[in-house]
Amino acid sequence: MDIVKVFEDGIDILDAERGEWDESKLHISDLGVCSGIPKSDRKCPRALWYRLNGARKEPSNAGKKLMFLQGHRLESIVVEALQRASVICDTQVTAGIASKHEEDMIFGTADLLIHTLNGLLVVDIKTRRGNSFRYSTAVKEAEKMQVLGYAYALSNFHNAYATSGAILEVDREGQNFARIWEFPIGEEEFGKVEMAINEIRSIRHTSTPPDGFDATLIRKENKGDDALKLNIPWQCRYCPYADTVCDYRPDESIREQHGKVVGHIDDEGKRSQNTTGIPIKMLEIE
């Protein structure tokens, strides 16, 4: 018996039982493509367009399925632990944004609504790798927008009014345990949500995909000419459409140079190239 193959077959079964996430519909998490979010955090609007239009994507492998199953199981443990510790909360709360047009409805389910002395707290649980606790020093704006979207939906369509939101990060590798990013919710935040709602509905109705994210160069100071490192956006590196339909992601030979020095720039701004095939004179410097 090939135990690894049997294990993989079992993962396929568990993944199928988890239920399909309807990719043809708009979801609260899609609000993270809002143009008001910094590029470093923003989700890709082009990838959203591909998904809504049923574009062909890279199939998910057993490793990715296992990762998502692990994340969902860990989220369940978080909720159970809070409830055992006498936290008053509601879980898996429907938080959709209605529309008179069915295709413009936005679906969502909030992980947690915690009843505190200061009001209702909307919480989204995120499982992370251990390293992310070191290099991430603030709440991710796209994830914050997702929580604000839940609060907006609850306030406008479900008669539940949140006073604050939070991202609860849990280390799935066990190195750092957990941490929370909490933020207030008010009319100013809801104005940003409404702008994001309009944007994703606009993407839904456009006939051509919006722009994606281009590769850039990161300048690193040296005693001599400064080094230029190639940066392939994370949105492209992990995109399921990158190798199937999207023409924004560079060729594999260029992607392999991500994070490497591909050229230099002098004090007068003149660039010199030391890696062939990469158009460093055309790329933006961050």
C-alpha positions as CSV (number, residue, x, y, z in Angstrom):
1,M,0.0,0.0,0.0
2,D,1.3,3.5,-0.9
3,I,0.4,5.3,2.3
4,V,1.3,8.7,0.9
5,K,-1.0,8.2,-2.1
6,V,-3.8,7.0,0.2
7,F,-3.2,10.0,2.4
8,E,-3.5,12.3,-0.7
9,D,-6.8,10.6,-1.7
10,G,-8.1,11.2,1.8
11,I,-7.2,14.9,1.6
12,D,-9.1,15.1,-1.7
13,I,-12.2,13.7,0.1
14,L,-11.9,16.0,3.1
15,D,-11.4,19.0,0.8
16,A,-14.5,18.1,-1.2
17,E,-16.5,17.7,2.0
18,R,-15.5,21.2,3.0
19,G,-17.8,22.6,0.3
20,E,-17.3,24.7,-2.7
21,W,-16.6,28.4,-2.4
22,D,-18.6,30.0,-5.2
23,E,-16.0,31.7,-7.3
24,S,-18.6,33.3,-9.6
25,K,-20.0,35.5,-6.8
26,L,-18.6,38.6,-5.2
27,H,-17.4,38.1,-1.6
28,I,-16.6,40.5,1.3
29,S,-13.0,39.4,1.1
30,D,-12.9,40.8,-2.5
31,L,-13.1,44.3,-1.1
32,G,-9.3,43.9,-0.6
33,V,-8.8,44.9,-4.3
34,C,-9.8,48.5,-3.5
35,S,-7.4,51.0,-5.1
36,G,-7.2,52.9,-1.9
37,I,-5.2,50.1,-0.3
38,P,-1.3,50.3,-0.7
39,K,0.0,48.0,-3.4
40,S,2.0,46.0,-0.9
41,D,-1.2,44.8,0.7
42,R,-3.8,45.1,-2.1
43,K,-5.3,42.1,-3.7
44,C,-5.1,41.9,-7.5
45,P,-8.2,43.3,-9.4
46,R,-7.1,41.4,-12.5
47,A,-7.2,38.1,-10.6
48,L,-10.7,38.9,-9.4
49,W,-11.9,39.6,-12.9
50,Y,-10.4,36.3,-14.1
51,R,-12.2,34.4,-11.2
52,L,-15.6,36.1,-11.8
53,N,-15.4,35.2,-15.5
54,G,-14.5,31.6,-14.9
55,A,-10.9,31.7,-16.3
56,R,-8.8,28.6,-16.3
57,K,-6.5,28.4,-13.3
58,E,-3.8,26.2,-11.9
59,P,-5.4,23.2,-10.1
60,S,-4.8,23.0,-6.3
61,N,-2.4,20.3,-5.2
62,A,-2.6,18.1,-2.1
63,G,-0.2,20.3,-0.2
64,K,-2.3,23.4,-0.7
65,K,-5.5,21.5,0.2
66,L,-3.8,20.3,3.4
67,M,-2.8,23.8,4.3
68,F,-6.3,25.1,3.9
69,L,-7.8,22.2,5.9
70,Q,-5.3,22.8,8.6
71,G,-6.2,26.5,8.7
72,H,-9.9,25.7,9.0
73,R,-9.3,23.2,11.8
74,L,-7.1,25.6,13.7
75,E,-9.8,28.3,13.4
76,S,-12.3,25.9,15.0
77,I,-9.9,25.3,17.9
78,V,-9.6,29.0,18.4
79,V,-13.4,29.5,18.6
80,E,-13.7,26.5,20.9
81,A,-11.0,27.8,23.2
82,L,-12.6,31.2,23.5
83,Q,-16.0,29.7,24.2
84,R,-14.5,27.4,26.9
85,A,-12.9,30.5,28.4
86,S,-16.4,32.0,28.8
87,V,-16.2,34.5,25.9
88,I,-19.7,35.5,24.8
89,C,-19.6,35.2,21.0
90,D,-21.5,34.3,17.9
91,T,-19.6,32.3,15.2
92,Q,-19.9,32.0,11.4
93,V,-22.3,34.9,11.2
94,T,-23.9,35.7,7.8
95,A,-22.8,39.2,6.8
96,G,-23.8,39.8,3.2
97,I,-24.4,43.0,1.3
98,A,-27.7,43.0,-0.6
99,S,-28.4,44.5,-4.0
100,K,-31.5,44.8,-6.2
101,H,-29.4,43.1,-8.9
102,E,-28.5,39.5,-8.0
103,E,-25.1,39.6,-9.7
104,D,-24.1,42.5,-7.5
105,M,-24.9,40.8,-4.2
106,I,-21.8,40.4,-2.0
107,F,-21.6,37.3,0.2
108,G,-19.7,37.0,3.5
109,T,-19.5,35.1,6.8
110,A,-17.8,36.7,9.8
111,D,-15.7,34.3,11.9
112,L,-16.6,35.8,15.3
113,L,-18.8,38.5,16.8
114,I,-17.6,39.0,20.4
115,H,-19.9,40.8,22.9
116,T,-17.7,43.1,25.0
117,L,-18.4,45.8,27.6
118,N,-17.5,48.4,25.0
119,G,-19.8,47.0,22.3
120,L,-19.7,44.4,19.5
121,L,-16.2,43.3,18.2
122,V,-16.0,41.8,14.7
123,V,-13.1,39.3,14.5
124,D,-11.5,37.6,11.5
125,I,-9.2,34.7,12.3
126,K,-6.1,34.3,10.2
127,T,-3.6,31.5,10.5
128,R,0.0,32.4,9.7
129,R,3.4,30.9,9.2
130,G,5.8,31.6,12.1
131,N,8.0,33.9,10.1
132,S,5.2,36.3,9.3
133,F,5.2,37.4,13.0
134,R,8.7,38.8,12.5
135,Y,8.3,40.7,9.2
136,S,4.7,41.8,9.6
137,T,4.5,44.8,12.0
138,A,1.0,46.2,11.3
139,V,-2.4,45.1,10.3
140,K,-2.7,44.2,6.6
141,E,-5.0,46.8,5.0
142,A,-6.8,44.3,2.7
143,E,-7.6,42.2,5.7
144,K,-8.8,45.2,7.6
145,M,-11.0,46.1,4.7
146,Q,-12.6,42.6,4.9
147,V,-13.5,43.1,8.6
148,L,-14.8,46.6,7.9
149,G,-16.9,45.0,5.1
150,Y,-18.4,42.6,7.6
151,A,-19.2,45.4,10.0
152,Y,-20.8,47.4,7.2
153,A,-22.9,44.5,6.2
154,L,-24.0,43.7,9.7
155,S,-24.9,47.4,10.4
156,N,-26.8,48.0,7.1
157,F,-28.5,44.7,6.4
158,H,-28.5,42.6,9.6
159,N,-29.2,45.1,12.5
160,A,-26.0,44.4,14.3
161,Y,-23.7,47.4,15.1
162,A,-20.0,46.8,15.7
163,T,-17.9,49.4,17.4
164,S,-14.6,47.8,16.6
165,G,-12.9,45.2,14.5
166,A,-9.9,42.9,14.8
167,I,-7.6,40.5,13.0
168,L,-6.7,37.6,15.3
169,E,-3.5,36.0,13.9
170,V,-2.6,32.5,15.0
171,D,0.7,30.9,14.4
172,R,0.0,27.5,12.8
173,E,3.6,26.4,13.4
174,G,3.4,27.1,17.1
175,Q,6.4,29.5,17.4
176,N,4.6,32.7,18.4
177,F,1.1,31.5,19.5
178,A,-1.1,34.5,18.6
179,R,-1.6,38.2,18.4
180,I,-4.4,40.6,17.7
181,W,-4.7,43.9,15.7
182,E,-7.7,45.9,16.9
183,F,-9.1,49.0,15.3
184,P,-12.2,51.3,15.7
185,I,-15.1,51.3,13.3
186,G,-17.1,54.4,12.3
187,E,-18.6,56.3,9.4
188,E,-15.3,57.2,7.9
189,E,-14.4,53.5,7.6
190,F,-17.8,52.8,6.1
191,G,-17.1,55.4,3.4
192,K,-14.0,53.5,2.4
193,V,-16.1,50.3,2.3
194,E,-18.7,51.8,0.0
195,M,-15.9,52.9,-2.4
196,A,-14.5,49.4,-2.4
197,I,-18.0,47.9,-3.0
198,N,-18.4,50.2,-6.1
199,E,-15.0,49.1,-7.3
200,I,-15.6,45.3,-7.2
201,R,-19.0,45.7,-8.7
202,S,-17.4,47.7,-11.5
203,I,-14.9,44.9,-12.1
204,R,-17.8,42.5,-12.3
205,H,-19.4,44.4,-15.1
206,T,-16.3,45.4,-17.2
207,S,-15.7,43.5,-20.4
208,T,-11.9,43.5,-20.2
209,P,-9.6,42.7,-17.2
210,P,-8.2,45.6,-15.2
211,D,-4.4,46.1,-14.9
212,G,-2.4,43.8,-12.8
213,F,0.8,44.5,-10.9
214,D,4.2,45.0,-12.7
215,A,7.6,43.8,-11.5
216,T,9.6,46.5,-9.8
217,L,13.2,47.2,-8.6
218,I,14.2,47.7,-5.0
219,R,17.2,50.1,-4.5
220,K,19.8,49.0,-1.9
221,E,22.4,51.5,-0.9
222,N,26.1,50.6,-1.5
223,K,29.3,52.4,-1.0
224,G,29.6,52.5,-4.8
225,D,26.7,52.3,-7.2
226,D,23.5,51.2,-5.5
227,A,22.2,47.7,-6.2
228,L,18.9,47.1,-7.9
229,K,17.0,44.0,-6.7
230,L,14.2,42.5,-8.8
231,N,10.8,42.4,-7.0
232,I,8.1,40.2,-8.4
233,P,4.8,41.2,-6.6
234,W,3.5,38.6,-4.1
235,Q,0.2,38.9,-5.9
236,C,1.8,37.4,-9.0
237,R,4.0,34.8,-7.2
238,Y,1.0,33.1,-5.6
239,C,-1.6,33.7,-8.3
240,P,-3.5,30.6,-9.7
241,Y,-4.0,32.5,-13.0
242,A,-0.4,33.6,-13.5
243,D,0.6,30.6,-15.6
244,T,-2.7,30.0,-17.4
245,V,-4.2,33.3,-18.6
246,C,-2.5,36.3,-17.1
247,D,0.1,38.1,-19.2
248,Y,1.4,40.3,-16.4
249,R,3.5,37.7,-14.7
250,P,7.0,37.6,-16.1
251,D,8.5,34.5,-17.7
252,E,9.9,31.8,-15.4
253,S,13.5,32.7,-16.3
254,I,12.8,36.2,-14.9
255,R,10.7,35.0,-11.9
256,E,13.7,33.0,-10.8
257,Q,15.6,36.3,-10.3
258,H,13.2,37.5,-7.7
259,G,15.1,39.1,-4.7
260,K,18.4,39.0,-6.6
261,V,20.5,41.9,-7.7
262,V,19.9,42.4,-11.4
263,G,21.6,45.7,-12.0
264,H,23.1,48.9,-10.4
265,I,22.3,52.6,-10.5
266,D,24.8,55.5,-10.0
267,D,24.2,58.9,-8.3
268,E,23.1,60.4,-11.6
269,G,20.4,57.8,-12.1
270,K,22.1,55.9,-14.8
271,R,21.3,52.1,-14.7
272,S,23.6,49.3,-15.6
273,Q,22.5,45.8,-16.2
274,N,24.2,42.6,-15.0
275,T,21.5,40.1,-15.6
276,T,20.3,39.6,-19.2
277,G,16.7,39.3,-20.2
278,I,15.3,41.7,-17.5
279,P,14.3,45.2,-18.8
280,I,15.7,47.1,-15.8
281,K,15.6,50.5,-17.6
282,M,11.8,50.2,-17.9
283,L,11.0,49.0,-14.4
284,E,9.9,51.3,-11.7
285,I,12.2,51.7,-8.6
286,E,10.4,51.5,-5.3
